[in-house]
Amino acid sequence: MLPGVDDLLAGLRVVALPMVTPFRGVTVREAALVQGPVGWTEFAPFVEYDDAESAAWLAAAIEFGWSEPPAPLRDVVPVNATVPAVPAAAVPGVLARFPGCRTAKVKVAEPGGRLEDDVARVRAAREVLGPEGRVRIDANAAWNVDEAEHALRALSPFDLEYAEQPCARLEELAELRNRIRDLAIPVAADESVRKAADPLAVARAGAADLLVIKAAPLGGVRRAAALVAEAGLPAVVSSAIDTSVGLAMGAFLAAALPDLPYDCGLGTAALLGADVTDDPLTPLDGGIPVRRVTPSSALLDRWAADRERTAWWADRIRRCHALLPA
């Protein structure tokens, strides 16, 4: 049954964690943490998301804190390094924060950025990883079809593993897949899954070769795993710059999938300048363990958000809770 809102707010701890490098404009990552009967859980939709979208994140947090996740099929989840839209010269330093990772996801198409900068950033990642490493890009739906085709042809010499959400609409993704068949660059769908009224529409439309799945936006581990099974496409489990508590939810999702052909985007604790635990889920030997995380009281105090921001998150939880079915 759905816990009451008072149960969620009784032990609410809101933190504001600095980022090592700005990521999609975020310099401080806020998250609301709650201890449920089963363990600690996290509610951290980005501040610009409305209540209707954020309610799914709350449902996921409740599921993870109030029920046991599916039994894991693996103890460690291989993860990729994540390279924000930094200058090419900064790429080796970013990748050094992800020890053992042989896959890099490189952000491209940043607002105000240039294709030349994207090419230089991807080239730098390829040079660090070498020919046997894997390089994938993420455009966050920023291109139209023509721009995406032009960019992918410019980036194709770097042997891309796939291109994540190059365009926003399903029709654009489907058209782009047809246009770049000669490049043999798979297309991955992220926003077309987690922000869609029908997350399975992208699979039915033949608009993607694989899915990028996040547990929180899809309402929890079980719902996300069921979606992957129904879609019938390979999946990459990713995060949303979560604390280690939130990353644990993604790790349990990745561990529950029968097939995990790609490294997952769950190494993003390495992008944080601080965390809520002394034993964070940062990459080691290219992976993170599948386990729950218990925050440190001292770190919760050290990185506590101020009273105004804590009240803001409490009000958000109340609003989102009212949208959930009993």
Steps between C-alpha positions, in 0.01 A plus 500: 500500500607859441665643813352821629668827419580547869701176489704640212562835664575372850866428427547718192859610434569733209855542377670737257810341351758687290586373154863452398412632154172669398276243335218626274511827691484334844770614743332385822293180514214500748335177615246400762585188703260294710550185704231242431435168675728318254771762467594849391351634179525815290261747334692734268320610184669807357358821636345607168285184470131551571304303760341262250840387373657503847227276647652199321831573676318499834332170416844354427642634825215349697536163328873488575466603862187302586553171310783267405622525139507196272775250576820614325639287219849652535704651782680768300371724221752617238476875449610765255684822565299817439665796332310830534529769234851599608784623278691220332806567714299419813382158377799296632448645848129413493567144387757456775213523751359173361770238569474186292215626281546406136193685374444875490175686441583841361251786518455688172265764358523714813305829465739759362755237403646431157532178306876557483509491880299177504737341248803605705346366822412164343842476339663560838291223659595259223868585540488428874306175466685374195359292217358230727306741720139590432378855441133595496349848468192662653334799329202529736259546207667825393530439125251491216542221244728694267719619786519151645600342170765766441640461852504121495683494168758735651529278809490163325881471462517448877315167485195594707336226704165680465339845491263572789186705429640698205152641420189565706208346310445135411449588134836674496678208663348257251597718205852547632547124542417458132733779394806369687472128429827525307673623817381204710458725806216369720248751634408492869183652648504668841261797522270319256457236770511676836310813393244330277135441585552158338858383570458205262407712199864540398544123474176452303600780261836340423658831601787362709744210516524505881346671802659709774307429818491689829320343796375817669328674205329174403343445841741249651711191445215260428319722253821583314601132480154408370526772235833362377354150477197620305701724264722211392800729443842504669517744789756721672415598858595857575482755782409864545802628698365322806666464837625151577162426660327568168767319302429188707149495355643504148749228590221271617312565176807413291558192714142383440520501119569158346718654229732797547698535176618858560688673779256705706495869578514447876847632573391861537586527871846576359359832374400608851732700718342339807262218587283392792702191591860421588478199267356646178405304190784640294649285223770252592650269239235625259194411708293573808370243752132418535412595856296742705665810639460643849584869528739639755334724760804724495486541120125559505569782743802627308312531171155582634299744292385815674161527668336668201610232253403221740151650529483523120573128466252411774227693320592328174470159665156591635379610154641194323368264767148635438534390135583137579227233503426361844 
